[in-house]
Amino acid sequence: MFFLWVFFFKINSSMIKIGSGEITNVNIVKTNSNTTFVGFYLLVVFLTFFGIYTLHGKNGLFWFDHFNLNNFTVNLLYLFTLVSFSTFFLLNCITKKSNLTKSIDYLFSINNLIVIFPYLFFVNTIFTFLFLLELVSALLLYKLISSKIWFKNLNKTKYINNNIPQNYINMVFFQYWVTFFSTIFIVYFYINIFYIFGTSDFFLIQYLNTTGLESSYTTDTLLRILLIVFIFSVLFKLGITPFHLFKVEVYKGIPFLSIFFYTTYYFVVFFIFFLFLISDLMAFFVNQYFFFLTLILFVGILYVMVLLFDVSFLKVFFTYSTVINTIGFLIAFIANL
């Protein structure tokens, strides 16, 4: 990661030294850097597989108990590394066949995302979860912003189009404020939970709640409200119905290939982590949030049934297809809870 960041800033500093010439000079530097970024990612995949192999059979907490290592999370890291490699490989093949030039900003953001995102499954505390979640959210916002100019056809135009469409502005606006408000809710949940239990360790919180050793400040109603706030914030950040309306604007403002990455890698990893979060890290509190999940799912089904008859845009269709698939998986998951 250190060499990735150094290379990124070196390329940008060389572009500044070029001066105020034609934009084609900048694109020469960006085009030549694409192969290096792809090669760097392949090296990261190789080192990740080698590192994961050495971790099998080990189980325990590390880095001041902020991360939890076990075979289940290691196998998930294997899986998502393969998924990210397939996604990155397909994006690279499509852009080559379409004669498209990838932006260095897009490649930089996507490399950081695919490396950092799977480590959410190793979190052991709410604080670490919040830190990694905000890091991923910032990288995702950066990726979506760079998606506006992440490719262009060199045969048609010599300059980058400076006319910013309204859909792109709406996408940046909604993504930023959704990230902001969901973070505020999670911080509120973290502060109150730490005040009640004196720790943010997921499993220690469940143990203290089981044995009744939590602070006298807590009540069952208060804990239920905090858990609903937390799950609402995660659902809101994910864009699960009926909190998915901002995703329509996000899908409208990014290219189709960026939609492909957003729906296949980012959303899949985040959604599976959400299921892992409420079924394992917060397993003891199922009775507190089960009714809320069921209610949200029922309202979401009715809401999507109404909106399906008003789809007149291809990217909106992709949005609702993702939402419907999510509802199907949630139905199966809640039934198992």
N, C-alpha and C positions, 0 to 999 in steps of 0.2 A: 504494500500500500504506500509505503514511503517513496519508492521509486516511481510509482504511478503518479503521485502528486508532484514530485520533482520534475518528471517529464512533462506534465501538463503545464506547469508554470514556465518551464524552459521554452516550450513551443509558443506560448503566449507572449513571452518577452521577445522572442525572435520576430514575431509578427509586429510588435510595436516598433522594433528597430527598422522595419522595412520602410516606415514613413507613411505618408498620405498618398501613396500611389493608387493604382487601380486595385479593385477588390480581387481581381484574378491572381495577383501576387500572393495575397493572403490564402486563397484557396489552394495554391500550389503547396504551401506548407501544410495545410490541413489534409490535403489528399495524401501526401507522402507520410503523414503520421498515422493514417488509418491502419496500415499493415502492422505498424509497431504496437498499436493498441490491441489489435486482434491477437498478435503473438503474445503480448503480455497476459491477456486473459487466458490463453491456452496454457501458459506457464503457471498461472494461478490455479487452474483446474488440476494440473498435474501435482503441484505442491499440496493442494487441499486433499486430494485422494491419498497421497503419501502420508500426510499428517493424520487423516482420519483413521488410516490403517493402524497406526501406532497407538491410537486411543482406545481400540477395542479391548473390552475386558476391564477397563478402569471405571471406577464409580466413586464419586465424591464431590465435595464442594471446593471451589478454588476462587482466587482473587477476593479474599476477605468475605467469602460465602455469598458473593454476588452471582456466581454462575454455578450451575449444577450439571455435572457430567455423568452420563450413563449411556448404555448401549442403545436405548431407544432414540435419544436425541442424536447420537452419532449416526445411526442408520437414516434418520431423517435428513441429516446433513449430506449423506451420500445421495439420497434421492433428489434433493433440491439442487445439488451441484450438477447432476445429470440433466435435470429439467432446464436449468439456466444455460448449460452448454448447448442443448438442443435449440433453445430459443435464440441464443446468440448466433449459432451457426445458420439457422434459417434466415434471420435478419440479414446476415452478411451475404448469403447466397442471393437473396432477393434483390438487395441493393446493387450487387455486381451485375446481375442479369438486366436490371432496369437502367443501368448506366447512371446511378445516383451517387452523389458524393456525401458521405456522412460527416456531420460536424464534429469537431474535436470535443465540443462541450457535451454533445449527446453521448459520445463514446466514453468520456470521462465519468459522466453521471451513471451510465448503465453499468460500467465496470464496478463502481463503488456499491451500487445497489445489489448486484448479484453476489458480491462477496460478503457484504455485511448482513443482508436481510435474514438468511437462515439461522444466524446466531441468536435470533429472538427466542428460539426454542431452548436455549441454554440458561435463560434468565431464572434467577432464584428469588429475586426481590422485586417489589413494585418500583423501587427507585431505578434499578437497572432496566426494567421494562420501559419505564418512562423515558430514560435516556436514549436507549436504542430506538424506541419508537419515534422520538423527535429527530434523531439523526436520519432515519430512513425517510421521514416525512419531508425534511429539508432537501434531501437528495432527490426525492420524487418530484417536488415542486421545481427544482432546478432542471430535472429531466424534461418535465412538461413544458417549461419555458423554452428550453433549447429545442424542443420538438418543432417549434414554428419554422425553424430554418435548418432542421437536421438533415434535409436532403434537398437537392435541386438538380434539374436536368441541365447539364452543361451544353447540350446541343441547341437548346432553345434560347437561353438567355446568358448574358455575360455578367449580369449584376444581380445581387440579391434584392428581392422585392421588398421595399420598405413600407408598403401599405399593409398595416396591421388590421386584419378583419375583426369584426365585432365578436365573433365566436371565440377567437383567441383571447381577447380581453376578458370575456365572461369566464372562460376556463381558468385563467390565472386568478381572477377575483374570487370565484367560488372555492377553488382549491385552497387558497390562502386562508380564507375565513373559516372554512370547515376544519382545517388543521389547527387554527388558533383556538376556536371554541371547544373542540374535542380535547385539546391539551389542557385548557382551563378546567374542564370537568374532571379529568384524570388527576390533575394536581390537587383539586379539592378533595377527591377521594383519598389520595395519598396522605395529605396532611391530617385528615380526620382518623384514618386507620392507624397512622403512626402515633397519634395522640391517645387512641384507645388502647392499643396493644403494645406500644413502645418499640415496635419493630415493623419492618416492611417485608420480612421473609414470608413467602406464601405458605409454606408448610408449617412454620412456627405459629403463624396467625391461626391456622386451622387447629393446631394442637391447643393453643391457649383458649380458643373459643370452645373446644370440646371439654376441657377440664374446668372451665369457668374461672380462669385466672386473669381474664381481661379487666380493664379498668371499670370501676363502678359507673363511669360516665356513659357506658354503652347500654343500649337497650335493643331488644329484638327489632323494634320498629325503626330505630336509627340505623342499625346495621342493614336492614332491608333497603332503606332509602339510599344508603351509600352504595350498595351493590347495584341497585337499579341505575344510579347515576353513572357508575363505572361501565356497566354493560351498554347503557345508552351511548356513552361517548365512543366506545369501540365500534358499535354498530353505525354510529353517525360517521365516523372516520372511514369505515369500510363502504358506506353507501348502501347498506342493506335496507330493503323496503320496510316501512314507508319513509325512510330517511335518504332515499336514493335520488331525489330530484336534482341535486347538484351534479350527479354523475352524467346526466344528460348534457349539461353544458360542457363538462370536461370532455366527453366523447366528441362533441361537435367541434371543439377547438383544437384537436390534435389529428395528425395524419393517421391513415389506416394501419400502417406498420407499427406506429407507436401504440395504437389501440391493441394490436396483437400482443405486444409485450405486456401492456397494462393488465390485460385480461388473463393471460396465460401464466405469467410468473408472479407479478406483484400481487394480484388479487388472490391467486390460488394459495400462495405461501401465507399471506395475511389471514385468509379465511380459515385455513387449516390450523394456524396458530390460535385463532380465536376459539375454535372447538377444543383445542388442547388446553387452552387457558381455563375455560369454564368447566371442563370435565376432569382435569387433573390438578391444576394449581389452585382451583377454587371448588374442589369437589364437595367439600363438607357443606357448602352454602347453597346446595341445589334447591333446598326447600324455600330459600329466601328469594331466589330469582326465577324459579321455574314458571310461576304464574305470569310474570312479566314477559318472559320469552314466548310463552304460548299466546298471550294477548297480542304481542307485536306481530307474531307470525300470522295470526288470524286476520288482523287489520291489513297486513301487507298483502295477503292473498286477495282480499276484496278490492284493495286499491289497484293492484296490478290488473285484475280482471276488467276494471273500468278503463284504465289507461291503454290497454292493448288495442282498443278500437280507434285510437287516435294516433297511430304510428304512420307517419308519412315521410320519414327521413331514414336513410340506411343506417347512419350512426346511432340514431335513437333506437332502431331495431336491435343493434348490437347491445345497447345498454339494457334494454328490457329482457333480452335473451339471457344475459348474465344474471340479472336479478331473478328471473324465473328459475334458472338452474340453482341459484343460491337458496331459494325457497324450498326446492325439492330436497337439497341436502340437509337443510335445517329441520324439515319435517322428520326425516329419518333419524337425525341426531337427537331431537327432542323426544321422539318416541323411545329411543334407547335410554335416555335419562330417566 
